[in-house]
Each structure stands twice: as C-alpha cells, then as structure tokens.
Amino acid sequence: MPLVQIFVPAGSLSAEMKNDMIQKVTDAVVEAEGKPVVRRYTWVHINEVPDGGWGMSGKVVTLDAMKQSTETTK
C-alpha cells in the first residue's frame, strides 16, 4: 500500500489546492506502479507544519520568509 507524506507550511494550501495535490500525487503513484488497482490503496497525507516549525541552515524559517524567497526567484 503506497503512502506519500507531504509537508507544507500551515495555511499555505486551500482545501481546493489540497484536493488537487492529492489527485495529482495519486495519479503519479499509479503511473509509477503501472497497476491501476493501486489507486484504491494509495494514501496521501498532507501534514501542515506550524509557522516557525521549519528550519534551514540552522535557522528558523517562517512562512513569510518562504513566500519572499519564492517571489525573488520568479
């Protein structure tokens, strides 16, 4: 039984975005397995990490900092 765990900052995904992500990840798992029956046994868990619960390079990374970082790379 495939289990995919996804970690995102709390509040960064709407219910619609979560639904879309679960559908697309499930589709990718089914394609990778090559067996359509695996769809009914595929679990996707979206874990929301509270703001300040992320760290990188020994420092706390907030949701605002992540947003600013992605905006500057566009």
mmCIF file of the N, C-alpha and C atoms, coordinates in Angstrom:
data_MODEL
# 
_entry.id   MODEL 
# 
loop_
_atom_site.group_PDB 
_atom_site.id 
_atom_site.type_symbol 
_atom_site.label_atom_id 
_atom_site.label_alt_id 
_atom_site.label_comp_id 
_atom_site.label_asym_id 
_atom_site.label_entity_id 
_atom_site.label_seq_id 
_atom_site.pdbx_PDB_ins_code 
_atom_site.Cartn_x 
_atom_site.Cartn_y 
_atom_site.Cartn_z 
_atom_site.occupancy 
_atom_site.B_iso_or_equiv 
_atom_site.pdbx_formal_charge 
_atom_site.auth_seq_id 
_atom_site.auth_comp_id 
_atom_site.auth_asym_id 
_atom_site.auth_atom_id 
_atom_site.pdbx_PDB_model_num 
ATOM 1   N N  . MET A 1 1  ? 0.852  -1.160 0.000   1.00 0.00 ? 1  MET A N  1 
ATOM 2   C CA . MET A 1 1  ? 0.000  0.000  0.000   1.00 0.00 ? 1  MET A CA 1 
ATOM 3   C C  . MET A 1 1  ? 0.907  1.234  0.000   1.00 0.00 ? 1  MET A C  1 
ATOM 4   N N  . PRO A 1 2  ? 0.890  2.032  -1.067  1.00 0.00 ? 2  PRO A N  1 
ATOM 5   C CA . PRO A 1 2  ? 1.704  3.243  -1.123  1.00 0.00 ? 2  PRO A CA 1 
ATOM 6   C C  . PRO A 1 2  ? 1.211  4.303  -0.138  1.00 0.00 ? 2  PRO A C  1 
ATOM 7   N N  . LEU A 1 3  ? 2.157  4.961  0.502   1.00 0.00 ? 3  LEU A N  1 
ATOM 8   C CA . LEU A 1 3  ? 1.871  6.074  1.396   1.00 0.00 ? 3  LEU A CA 1 
ATOM 9   C C  . LEU A 1 3  ? 2.814  7.211  1.035   1.00 0.00 ? 3  LEU A C  1 
ATOM 10  N N  . VAL A 1 4  ? 2.240  8.351  0.681   1.00 0.00 ? 4  VAL A N  1 
ATOM 11  C CA . VAL A 1 4  ? 3.021  9.537  0.348   1.00 0.00 ? 4  VAL A CA 1 
ATOM 12  C C  . VAL A 1 4  ? 2.745  10.579 1.417   1.00 0.00 ? 4  VAL A C  1 
ATOM 13  N N  . GLN A 1 5  ? 3.811  11.097 2.029   1.00 0.00 ? 5  GLN A N  1 
ATOM 14  C CA . GLN A 1 5  ? 3.665  12.149 3.027   1.00 0.00 ? 5  GLN A CA 1 
ATOM 15  C C  . GLN A 1 5  ? 4.228  13.449 2.459   1.00 0.00 ? 5  GLN A C  1 
ATOM 16  N N  . ILE A 1 6  ? 3.432  14.490 2.554   1.00 0.00 ? 6  ILE A N  1 
ATOM 17  C CA . ILE A 1 6  ? 3.805  15.803 2.054   1.00 0.00 ? 6  ILE A CA 1 
ATOM 18  C C  . ILE A 1 6  ? 3.749  16.772 3.225   1.00 0.00 ? 6  ILE A C  1 
ATOM 19  N N  . PHE A 1 7  ? 4.793  17.556 3.379   1.00 0.00 ? 7  PHE A N  1 
ATOM 20  C CA . PHE A 1 7  ? 4.842  18.542 4.456   1.00 0.00 ? 7  PHE A CA 1 
ATOM 21  C C  . PHE A 1 7  ? 4.800  19.934 3.847   1.00 0.00 ? 7  PHE A C  1 
ATOM 22  N N  . VAL A 1 8  ? 3.851  20.737 4.318   1.00 0.00 ? 8  VAL A N  1 
ATOM 23  C CA . VAL A 1 8  ? 3.695  22.108 3.830   1.00 0.00 ? 8  VAL A CA 1 
ATOM 24  C C  . VAL A 1 8  ? 3.524  23.041 5.022   1.00 0.00 ? 8  VAL A C  1 
ATOM 25  N N  . PRO A 1 9  ? 3.832  24.331 4.839   1.00 0.00 ? 9  PRO A N  1 
ATOM 26  C CA . PRO A 1 9  ? 3.571  25.277 5.915   1.00 0.00 ? 9  PRO A CA 1 
ATOM 27  C C  . PRO A 1 9  ? 2.062  25.379 6.181   1.00 0.00 ? 9  PRO A C  1 
ATOM 28  N N  . ALA A 1 10 ? 1.685  25.417 7.443   1.00 0.00 ? 10 ALA A N  1 
ATOM 29  C CA . ALA A 1 10 ? 0.275  25.554 7.809   1.00 0.00 ? 10 ALA A CA 1 
ATOM 30  C C  . ALA A 1 10 ? -0.316 26.799 7.158   1.00 0.00 ? 10 ALA A C  1 
ATOM 31  N N  . GLY A 1 11 ? -1.487 26.628 6.563   1.00 0.00 ? 11 GLY A N  1 
ATOM 32  C CA . GLY A 1 11 ? -2.186 27.748 5.951   1.00 0.00 ? 11 GLY A CA 1 
ATOM 33  C C  . GLY A 1 11 ? -1.740 28.081 4.539   1.00 0.00 ? 11 GLY A C  1 
ATOM 34  N N  . SER A 1 12 ? -0.811 27.319 3.990   1.00 0.00 ? 12 SER A N  1 
ATOM 35  C CA . SER A 1 12 ? -0.311 27.652 2.656   1.00 0.00 ? 12 SER A CA 1 
ATOM 36  C C  . SER A 1 12 ? -1.151 27.048 1.530   1.00 0.00 ? 12 SER A C  1 
ATOM 37  N N  . LEU A 1 13 ? -2.001 26.084 1.852   1.00 0.00 ? 13 LEU A N  1 
ATOM 38  C CA . LEU A 1 13 ? -2.838 25.455 0.832   1.00 0.00 ? 13 LEU A CA 1 
ATOM 39  C C  . LEU A 1 13 ? -4.309 25.565 1.198   1.00 0.00 ? 13 LEU A C  1 
ATOM 40  N N  . SER A 1 14 ? -5.117 25.923 0.205   1.00 0.00 ? 14 SER A N  1 
ATOM 41  C CA . SER A 1 14 ? -6.564 25.918 0.412   1.00 0.00 ? 14 SER A CA 1 
ATOM 42  C C  . SER A 1 14 ? -7.065 24.483 0.302   1.00 0.00 ? 14 SER A C  1 
ATOM 43  N N  . ALA A 1 15 ? -8.315 24.259 0.664   1.00 0.00 ? 15 ALA A N  1 
ATOM 44  C CA . ALA A 1 15 ? -8.902 22.917 0.553   1.00 0.00 ? 15 ALA A CA 1 
ATOM 45  C C  . ALA A 1 15 ? -8.874 22.457 -0.903  1.00 0.00 ? 15 ALA A C  1 
ATOM 46  N N  . GLU A 1 16 ? -9.135 23.367 -1.837  1.00 0.00 ? 16 GLU A N  1 
ATOM 47  C CA . GLU A 1 16 ? -9.101 23.027 -3.260  1.00 0.00 ? 16 GLU A CA 1 
ATOM 48  C C  . GLU A 1 16 ? -7.691 22.629 -3.701  1.00 0.00 ? 16 GLU A C  1 
ATOM 49  N N  . MET A 1 17 ? -6.692 23.346 -3.220  1.00 0.00 ? 17 MET A N  1 
ATOM 50  C CA . MET A 1 17 ? -5.304 23.026 -3.571  1.00 0.00 ? 17 MET A CA 1 
ATOM 51  C C  . MET A 1 17 ? -4.902 21.658 -3.008  1.00 0.00 ? 17 MET A C  1 
ATOM 52  N N  . LYS A 1 18 ? -5.327 21.358 -1.794  1.00 0.00 ? 18 LYS A N  1 
ATOM 53  C CA . LYS A 1 18 ? -5.028 20.054 -1.192  1.00 0.00 ? 18 LYS A CA 1 
ATOM 54  C C  . LYS A 1 18 ? -5.672 18.937 -2.007  1.00 0.00 ? 18 LYS A C  1 
ATOM 55  N N  . ASN A 1 19 ? -6.923 19.124 -2.384  1.00 0.00 ? 19 ASN A N  1 
ATOM 56  C CA . ASN A 1 19 ? -7.629 18.130 -3.174  1.00 0.00 ? 19 ASN A CA 1 
ATOM 57  C C  . ASN A 1 19 ? -6.908 17.885 -4.500  1.00 0.00 ? 19 ASN A C  1 
ATOM 58  N N  . ASP A 1 20 ? -6.505 18.964 -5.161  1.00 0.00 ? 20 ASP A N  1 
ATOM 59  C CA . ASP A 1 20 ? -5.791 18.866 -6.431  1.00 0.00 ? 20 ASP A CA 1 
ATOM 60  C C  . ASP A 1 20 ? -4.459 18.135 -6.250  1.00 0.00 ? 20 ASP A C  1 
ATOM 61  N N  . MET A 1 21 ? -3.739 18.463 -5.179  1.00 0.00 ? 21 MET A N  1 
ATOM 62  C CA . MET A 1 21 ? -2.453 17.827 -4.914  1.00 0.00 ? 21 MET A CA 1 
ATOM 63  C C  . MET A 1 21 ? -2.639 16.323 -4.674  1.00 0.00 ? 21 MET A C  1 
ATOM 64  N N  . ILE A 1 22 ? -3.642 15.966 -3.889  1.00 0.00 ? 22 ILE A N  1 
ATOM 65  C CA . ILE A 1 22 ? -3.896 14.549 -3.598  1.00 0.00 ? 22 ILE A CA 1 
ATOM 66  C C  . ILE A 1 22 ? -4.219 13.791 -4.877  1.00 0.00 ? 22 ILE A C  1 
ATOM 67  N N  . GLN A 1 23 ? -5.040 14.380 -5.729  1.00 0.00 ? 23 GLN A N  1 
ATOM 68  C CA . GLN A 1 23 ? -5.382 13.723 -7.001  1.00 0.00 ? 23 GLN A CA 1 
ATOM 69  C C  . GLN A 1 23 ? -4.146 13.534 -7.874  1.00 0.00 ? 23 GLN A C  1 
ATOM 70  N N  . LYS A 1 24 ? -3.326 14.581 -8.008  1.00 0.00 ? 24 LYS A N  1 
ATOM 71  C CA . LYS A 1 24 ? -2.151 14.508 -8.883  1.00 0.00 ? 24 LYS A CA 1 
ATOM 72  C C  . LYS A 1 24 ? -1.087 13.555 -8.343  1.00 0.00 ? 24 LYS A C  1 
ATOM 73  N N  . VAL A 1 25 ? -0.883 13.565 -7.041  1.00 0.00 ? 25 VAL A N  1 
ATOM 74  C CA . VAL A 1 25 ? 0.100  12.657 -6.445  1.00 0.00 ? 25 VAL A CA 1 
ATOM 75  C C  . VAL A 1 25 ? -0.381 11.207 -6.586  1.00 0.00 ? 25 VAL A C  1 
ATOM 76  N N  . THR A 1 26 ? -1.654 10.974 -6.363  1.00 0.00 ? 26 THR A N  1 
ATOM 77  C CA . THR A 1 26 ? -2.204 9.629  -6.536  1.00 0.00 ? 26 THR A CA 1 
ATOM 78  C C  . THR A 1 26 ? -2.025 9.165  -7.978  1.00 0.00 ? 26 THR A C  1 
ATOM 79  N N  . ASP A 1 27 ? -2.319 10.051 -8.937  1.00 0.00 ? 27 ASP A N  1 
ATOM 80  C CA . ASP A 1 27 ? -2.124 9.712  -10.355 1.00 0.00 ? 27 ASP A CA 1 
ATOM 81  C C  . ASP A 1 27 ? -0.661 9.343  -10.628 1.00 0.00 ? 27 ASP A C  1 
ATOM 82  N N  . ALA A 1 28 ? 0.268  10.087 -10.043 1.00 0.00 ? 28 ALA A N  1 
ATOM 83  C CA . ALA A 1 28 ? 1.695  9.819  -10.251 1.00 0.00 ? 28 ALA A CA 1 
ATOM 84  C C  . ALA A 1 28 ? 2.092  8.464  -9.659  1.00 0.00 ? 28 ALA A C  1 
ATOM 85  N N  . VAL A 1 29 ? 1.550  8.125  -8.502  1.00 0.00 ? 29 VAL A N  1 
ATOM 86  C CA . VAL A 1 29 ? 1.848  6.833  -7.877  1.00 0.00 ? 29 VAL A CA 1 
ATOM 87  C C  . VAL A 1 29 ? 1.322  5.694  -8.751  1.00 0.00 ? 29 VAL A C  1 
ATOM 88  N N  . VAL A 1 30 ? 0.095  5.843  -9.228  1.00 0.00 ? 30 VAL A N  1 
ATOM 89  C CA . VAL A 1 30 ? -0.493 4.804  -10.087 1.00 0.00 ? 30 VAL A CA 1 
ATOM 90  C C  . VAL A 1 30 ? 0.343  4.626  -11.350 1.00 0.00 ? 30 VAL A C  1 
ATOM 91  N N  . GLU A 1 31 ? 0.774  5.734  -11.942 1.00 0.00 ? 31 GLU A N  1 
ATOM 92  C CA . GLU A 1 31 ? 1.609  5.655  -13.147 1.00 0.00 ? 31 GLU A CA 1 
ATOM 93  C C  . GLU A 1 31 ? 2.944  4.976  -12.838 1.00 0.00 ? 31 GLU A C  1 
ATOM 94  N N  . ALA A 1 32 ? 3.560  5.339  -11.728 1.00 0.00 ? 32 ALA A N  1 
ATOM 95  C CA . ALA A 1 32 ? 4.851  4.746  -11.360 1.00 0.00 ? 32 ALA A CA 1 
ATOM 96  C C  . ALA A 1 32 ? 4.725  3.251  -11.083 1.00 0.00 ? 32 ALA A C  1 
ATOM 97  N N  . GLU A 1 33 ? 3.647  2.857  -10.449 1.00 0.00 ? 33 GLU A N  1 
ATOM 98  C CA . GLU A 1 33 ? 3.429  1.434  -10.134 1.00 0.00 ? 33 GLU A CA 1 
ATOM 99  C C  . GLU A 1 33 ? 3.056  0.648  -11.393 1.00 0.00 ? 33 GLU A C  1 
ATOM 100 N N  . GLY A 1 34 ? 2.381  1.321  -12.324 1.00 0.00 ? 34 GLY A N  1 
ATOM 101 C CA . GLY A 1 34 ? 1.947  0.646  -13.541 1.00 0.00 ? 34 GLY A CA 1 
ATOM 102 C C  . GLY A 1 34 ? 0.785  -0.304 -13.340 1.00 0.00 ? 34 GLY A C  1 
ATOM 103 N N  . LYS A 1 35 ? 0.092  -0.142 -12.202 1.00 0.00 ? 35 LYS A N  1 
ATOM 104 C CA . LYS A 1 35 ? -1.037 -1.014 -11.880 1.00 0.00 ? 35 LYS A CA 1 
ATOM 105 C C  . LYS A 1 35 ? -2.203 -0.155 -11.408 1.00 0.00 ? 35 LYS A C  1 
ATOM 106 N N  . PRO A 1 36 ? -3.238 0.013  -12.226 1.00 0.00 ? 36 PRO A N  1 
ATOM 107 C CA . PRO A 1 36 ? -4.372 0.864  -11.843 1.00 0.00 ? 36 PRO A CA 1 
ATOM 108 C C  . PRO A 1 36 ? -5.026 0.483  -10.520 1.00 0.00 ? 36 PRO A C  1 
ATOM 109 N N  . VAL A 1 37 ? -4.976 -0.797 -10.138 1.00 0.00 ? 37 VAL A N  1 
ATOM 110 C CA . VAL A 1 37 ? -5.619 -1.232 -8.898  1.00 0.00 ? 37 VAL A CA 1 
ATOM 111 C C  . VAL A 1 37 ? -5.001 -0.564 -7.665  1.00 0.00 ? 37 VAL A C  1 
ATOM 112 N N  . VAL A 1 38 ? -3.753 -0.103 -7.781  1.00 0.00 ? 38 VAL A N  1 
ATOM 113 C CA . VAL A 1 38 ? -3.071 0.503  -6.633  1.00 0.00 ? 38 VAL A CA 1 
ATOM 114 C C  . VAL A 1 38 ? -3.745 1.811  -6.187  1.00 0.00 ? 38 VAL A C  1 
ATOM 115 N N  . ARG A 1 39 ? -4.530 2.434  -7.085  1.00 0.00 ? 39 ARG A N  1 
ATOM 116 C CA . ARG A 1 39 ? -5.214 3.690  -6.739  1.00 0.00 ? 39 ARG A CA 1 
ATOM 117 C C  . ARG A 1 39 ? -6.054 3.540  -5.473  1.00 0.00 ? 39 ARG A C  1 
ATOM 118 N N  . ARG A 1 40 ? -6.772 2.446  -5.360  1.00 0.00 ? 40 ARG A N  1 
ATOM 119 C CA . ARG A 1 40 ? -7.681 2.308  -4.209  1.00 0.00 ? 40 ARG A CA 1 
ATOM 120 C C  . ARG A 1 40 ? -6.943 2.097  -2.892  1.00 0.00 ? 40 ARG A C  1 
ATOM 121 N N  . TYR A 1 41 ? -5.642 1.799  -2.956  1.00 0.00 ? 41 TYR A N  1 
ATOM 122 C CA . TYR A 1 41 ? -4.853 1.562  -1.743  1.00 0.00 ? 41 TYR A CA 1 
ATOM 123 C C  . TYR A 1 41 ? -3.810 2.650  -1.480  1.00 0.00 ? 41 TYR A C  1 
ATOM 124 N N  . THR A 1 42 ? -3.833 3.706  -2.280  1.00 0.00 ? 42 THR A N  1 
ATOM 125 C CA . THR A 1 42 ? -2.830 4.773  -2.153  1.00 0.00 ? 42 THR A CA 1 
ATOM 126 C C  . THR A 1 42 ? -3.296 5.824  -1.158  1.00 0.00 ? 42 THR A C  1 
ATOM 127 N N  . TRP A 1 43 ? -2.438 6.087  -0.181  1.00 0.00 ? 43 TRP A N  1 
ATOM 128 C CA . TRP A 1 43 ? -2.702 7.113  0.830   1.00 0.00 ? 43 TRP A CA 1 
ATOM 129 C C  . TRP A 1 43 ? -1.810 8.305  0.555   1.00 0.00 ? 43 TRP A C  1 
ATOM 130 N N  . VAL A 1 44 ? -2.376 9.497  0.667   1.00 0.00 ? 44 VAL A N  1 
ATOM 131 C CA . VAL A 1 44 ? -1.600 10.735 0.579   1.00 0.00 ? 44 VAL A CA 1 
ATOM 132 C C  . VAL A 1 44 ? -1.922 11.533 1.838   1.00 0.00 ? 44 VAL A C  1 
ATOM 133 N N  . HIS A 1 45 ? -0.900 11.818 2.624   1.00 0.00 ? 45 HIS A N  1 
ATOM 134 C CA . HIS A 1 45 ? -1.072 12.613 3.847   1.00 0.00 ? 45 HIS A CA 1 
ATOM 135 C C  . HIS A 1 45 ? -0.432 13.977 3.640   1.00 0.00 ? 45 HIS A C  1 
ATOM 136 N N  . ILE A 1 46 ? -1.212 15.012 3.840   1.00 0.00 ? 46 ILE A N  1 
ATOM 137 C CA . ILE A 1 46 ? -0.669 16.366 3.792   1.00 0.00 ? 46 ILE A CA 1 
ATOM 138 C C  . ILE A 1 46 ? -0.536 16.829 5.243   1.00 0.00 ? 46 ILE A C  1 
ATOM 139 N N  . ASN A 1 47 ? 0.690  17.010 5.662   1.00 0.00 ? 47 ASN A N  1 
ATOM 140 C CA . ASN A 1 47 ? 0.989  17.428 7.029   1.00 0.00 ? 47 ASN A CA 1 
ATOM 141 C C  . ASN A 1 47 ? 1.298  18.917 7.038   1.00 0.00 ? 47 ASN A C  1 
ATOM 142 N N  . GLU A 1 48 ? 0.541  19.657 7.821   1.00 0.00 ? 48 GLU A N  1 
ATOM 143 C CA . GLU A 1 48 ? 0.752  21.097 7.910   1.00 0.00 ? 48 GLU A CA 1 
ATOM 144 C C  . GLU A 1 48 ? 1.641  21.417 9.112   1.00 0.00 ? 48 GLU A C  1 
ATOM 145 N N  . VAL A 1 49 ? 2.785  21.990 8.817   1.00 0.00 ? 49 VAL A N  1 
ATOM 146 C CA . VAL A 1 49 ? 3.759  22.335 9.848   1.00 0.00 ? 49 VAL A CA 1 
ATOM 147 C C  . VAL A 1 49 ? 3.469  23.756 10.333  1.00 0.00 ? 49 VAL A C  1 
ATOM 148 N N  . PRO A 1 50 ? 3.322  23.955 11.648  1.00 0.00 ? 50 PRO A N  1 
ATOM 149 C CA . PRO A 1 50 ? 3.052  25.293 12.173  1.00 0.00 ? 50 PRO A CA 1 
ATOM 150 C C  . PRO A 1 50 ? 4.160  26.279 11.800  1.00 0.00 ? 50 PRO A C  1 
ATOM 151 N N  . ASP A 1 51 ? 3.790  27.541 11.633  1.00 0.00 ? 51 ASP A N  1 
ATOM 152 C CA . ASP A 1 51 ? 4.771  28.571 11.301  1.00 0.00 ? 51 ASP A CA 1 
ATOM 153 C C  . ASP A 1 51 ? 5.872  28.581 12.354  1.00 0.00 ? 51 ASP A C  1 
ATOM 154 N N  . GLY A 1 52 ? 7.089  28.640 11.888  1.00 0.00 ? 52 GLY A N  1 
ATOM 155 C CA . GLY A 1 52 ? 8.231  28.590 12.787  1.00 0.00 ? 52 GLY A CA 1 
ATOM 156 C C  . GLY A 1 52 ? 8.702  27.173 13.063  1.00 0.00 ? 52 GLY A C  1 
ATOM 157 N N  . GLY A 1 53 ? 7.999  26.181 12.512  1.00 0.00 ? 53 GLY A N  1 
ATOM 158 C CA . GLY A 1 53 ? 8.372  24.787 12.715  1.00 0.00 ? 53 GLY A CA 1 
ATOM 159 C C  . GLY A 1 53 ? 9.307  24.263 11.634  1.00 0.00 ? 53 GLY A C  1 
ATOM 160 N N  . TRP A 1 54 ? 9.756  25.138 10.753  1.00 0.00 ? 54 TRP A N  1 
ATOM 161 C CA . TRP A 1 54 ? 10.713 24.779 9.706   1.00 0.00 ? 54 TRP A CA 1 
ATOM 162 C C  . TRP A 1 54 ? 12.064 25.353 10.062  1.00 0.00 ? 54 TRP A C  1 
ATOM 163 N N  . GLY A 1 55 ? 13.098 24.690 9.657   1.00 0.00 ? 55 GLY A N  1 
ATOM 164 C CA . GLY A 1 55 ? 14.441 25.209 9.866   1.00 0.00 ? 55 GLY A CA 1 
ATOM 165 C C  . GLY A 1 55 ? 15.324 24.850 8.690   1.00 0.00 ? 55 GLY A C  1 
ATOM 166 N N  . MET A 1 56 ? 16.258 25.745 8.385   1.00 0.00 ? 56 MET A N  1 
ATOM 167 C CA . MET A 1 56 ? 17.212 25.502 7.312   1.00 0.00 ? 56 MET A CA 1 
ATOM 168 C C  . MET A 1 56 ? 18.504 26.221 7.654   1.00 0.00 ? 56 MET A C  1 
ATOM 169 N N  . SER A 1 57 ? 19.594 25.564 7.445   1.00 0.00 ? 57 SER A N  1 
ATOM 170 C CA . SER A 1 57 ? 20.913 26.142 7.724   1.00 0.00 ? 57 SER A CA 1 
ATOM 171 C C  . SER A 1 57 ? 21.035 26.601 9.171   1.00 0.00 ? 57 SER A C  1 
ATOM 172 N N  . GLY A 1 58 ? 20.385 25.892 10.063  1.00 0.00 ? 58 GLY A N  1 
ATOM 173 C CA . GLY A 1 58 ? 20.478 26.203 11.483  1.00 0.00 ? 58 GLY A CA 1 
ATOM 174 C C  . GLY A 1 58 ? 19.616 27.368 11.944  1.00 0.00 ? 58 GLY A C  1 
ATOM 175 N N  . LYS A 1 59 ? 18.688 27.828 11.078  1.00 0.00 ? 59 LYS A N  1 
ATOM 176 C CA . LYS A 1 59 ? 17.835 28.965 11.436  1.00 0.00 ? 59 LYS A CA 1 
ATOM 177 C C  . LYS A 1 59 ? 16.368 28.630 11.192  1.00 0.00 ? 59 LYS A C  1 
ATOM 178 N N  . VAL A 1 60 ? 15.501 29.244 11.986  1.00 0.00 ? 60 VAL A N  1 
ATOM 179 C CA . VAL A 1 60 ? 14.063 29.093 11.803  1.00 0.00 ? 60 VAL A CA 1 
ATOM 180 C C  . VAL A 1 60 ? 13.657 29.793 10.509  1.00 0.00 ? 60 VAL A C  1 
ATOM 181 N N  . VAL A 1 61 ? 12.796 29.137 9.743   1.00 0.00 ? 61 VAL A N  1 
ATOM 182 C CA . VAL A 1 61 ? 12.282 29.719 8.507   1.00 0.00 ? 61 VAL A CA 1 
ATOM 183 C C  . VAL A 1 61 ? 10.771 29.859 8.652   1.00 0.00 ? 61 VAL A C  1 
ATOM 184 N N  . THR A 1 62 ? 10.259 31.070 8.497   1.00 0.00 ? 62 THR A N  1 
ATOM 185 C CA . THR A 1 62 ? 8.826  31.332 8.627   1.00 0.00 ? 62 THR A CA 1 
ATOM 186 C C  . THR A 1 62 ? 8.149  31.272 7.263   1.00 0.00 ? 62 THR A C  1 
ATOM 187 N N  . LEU A 1 63 ? 6.823  31.199 7.263   1.00 0.00 ? 63 LEU A N  1 
ATOM 188 C CA . LEU A 1 63 ? 6.057  31.186 6.019   1.00 0.00 ? 63 LEU A CA 1 
ATOM 189 C C  . LEU A 1 63 ? 6.302  32.472 5.234   1.00 0.00 ? 63 LEU A C  1 
ATOM 190 N N  . ASP A 1 64 ? 6.357  33.605 5.907   1.00 0.00 ? 64 ASP A N  1 
ATOM 191 C CA . ASP A 1 64 ? 6.633  34.872 5.219   1.00 0.00 ? 64 ASP A CA 1 
ATOM 192 C C  . ASP A 1 64 ? 7.986  34.838 4.520   1.00 0.00 ? 64 ASP A C  1 
ATOM 193 N N  . ALA A 1 65 ? 8.986  34.295 5.179   1.00 0.00 ? 65 ALA A N  1 
ATOM 194 C CA . ALA A 1 65 ? 10.319 34.198 4.572   1.00 0.00 ? 65 ALA A CA 1 
ATOM 195 C C  . ALA A 1 65 ? 10.291 33.281 3.355   1.00 0.00 ? 65 ALA A C  1 
ATOM 196 N N  . MET A 1 66 ? 9.520  32.182 3.435   1.00 0.00 ? 66 MET A N  1 
ATOM 197 C CA . MET A 1 66 ? 9.403  31.273 2.287   1.00 0.00 ? 66 MET A CA 1 
ATOM 198 C C  . MET A 1 66 ? 8.741  31.981 1.109   1.00 0.00 ? 66 MET A C  1 
ATOM 199 N N  . LYS A 1 67 ? 7.678  32.743 1.396   1.00 0.00 ? 67 LYS A N  1 
ATOM 200 C CA . LYS A 1 67 ? 6.980  33.480 0.342   1.00 0.00 ? 67 LYS A CA 1 
ATOM 201 C C  . LYS A 1 67 ? 7.917  34.494 -0.312  1.00 0.00 ? 67 LYS A C  1 
ATOM 202 N N  . GLN A 1 68 ? 8.658  35.229 0.503   1.00 0.00 ? 68 GLN A N  1 
ATOM 203 C CA . GLN A 1 68 ? 9.590  36.229 -0.030  1.00 0.00 ? 68 GLN A CA 1 
ATOM 204 C C  . GLN A 1 68 ? 10.660 35.561 -0.885  1.00 0.00 ? 68 GLN A C  1 
ATOM 205 N N  . SER A 1 69 ? 11.128 34.409 -0.452  1.00 0.00 ? 69 SER A N  1 
ATOM 206 C CA . SER A 1 69 ? 12.168 33.692 -1.192  1.00 0.00 ? 69 SER A CA 1 
ATOM 207 C C  . SER A 1 69 ? 11.665 33.246 -2.548  1.00 0.00 ? 69 SER A C  1 
ATOM 208 N N  . THR A 1 70 ? 10.426 32.741 -2.610  1.00 0.00 ? 70 THR A N  1 
ATOM 209 C CA . THR A 1 70 ? 9.889  32.280 -3.889  1.00 0.00 ? 70 THR A CA 1 
ATOM 210 C C  . THR A 1 70 ? 9.552  33.443 -4.800  1.00 0.00 ? 70 THR A C  1 
ATOM 211 N N  . GLU A 1 71 ? 9.175  34.592 -4.235  1.00 0.00 ? 71 GLU A N  1 
ATOM 212 C CA . GLU A 1 71 ? 8.884  35.771 -5.054  1.00 0.00 ? 71 GLU A CA 1 
ATOM 213 C C  . GLU A 1 71 ? 10.140 36.327 -5.705  1.00 0.00 ? 71 GLU A C  1 
ATOM 214 N N  . THR A 1 72 ? 11.260 36.244 -5.032  1.00 0.00 ? 72 THR A N  1 
ATOM 215 C CA . THR A 1 72 ? 12.505 36.789 -5.594  1.00 0.00 ? 72 THR A CA 1 
ATOM 216 C C  . THR A 1 72 ? 13.113 35.870 -6.642  1.00 0.00 ? 72 THR A C  1 
ATOM 217 N N  . THR A 1 73 ? 12.676 34.602 -6.668  1.00 0.00 ? 73 THR A N  1 
ATOM 218 C CA . THR A 1 73 ? 13.219 33.670 -7.660  1.00 0.00 ? 73 THR A CA 1 
ATOM 219 C C  . THR A 1 73 ? 12.370 33.595 -8.923  1.00 0.00 ? 73 THR A C  1 
ATOM 220 N N  . LYS A 1 74 ? 11.273 34.327 -8.959  1.00 0.00 ? 74 LYS A N  1 
ATOM 221 C CA . LYS A 1 74 ? 10.405 34.304 -10.152 1.00 0.00 ? 74 LYS A CA 1 
ATOM 222 C C  . LYS A 1 74 ? 10.969 35.153 -11.254 1.00 0.00 ? 74 LYS A C  1 
# 
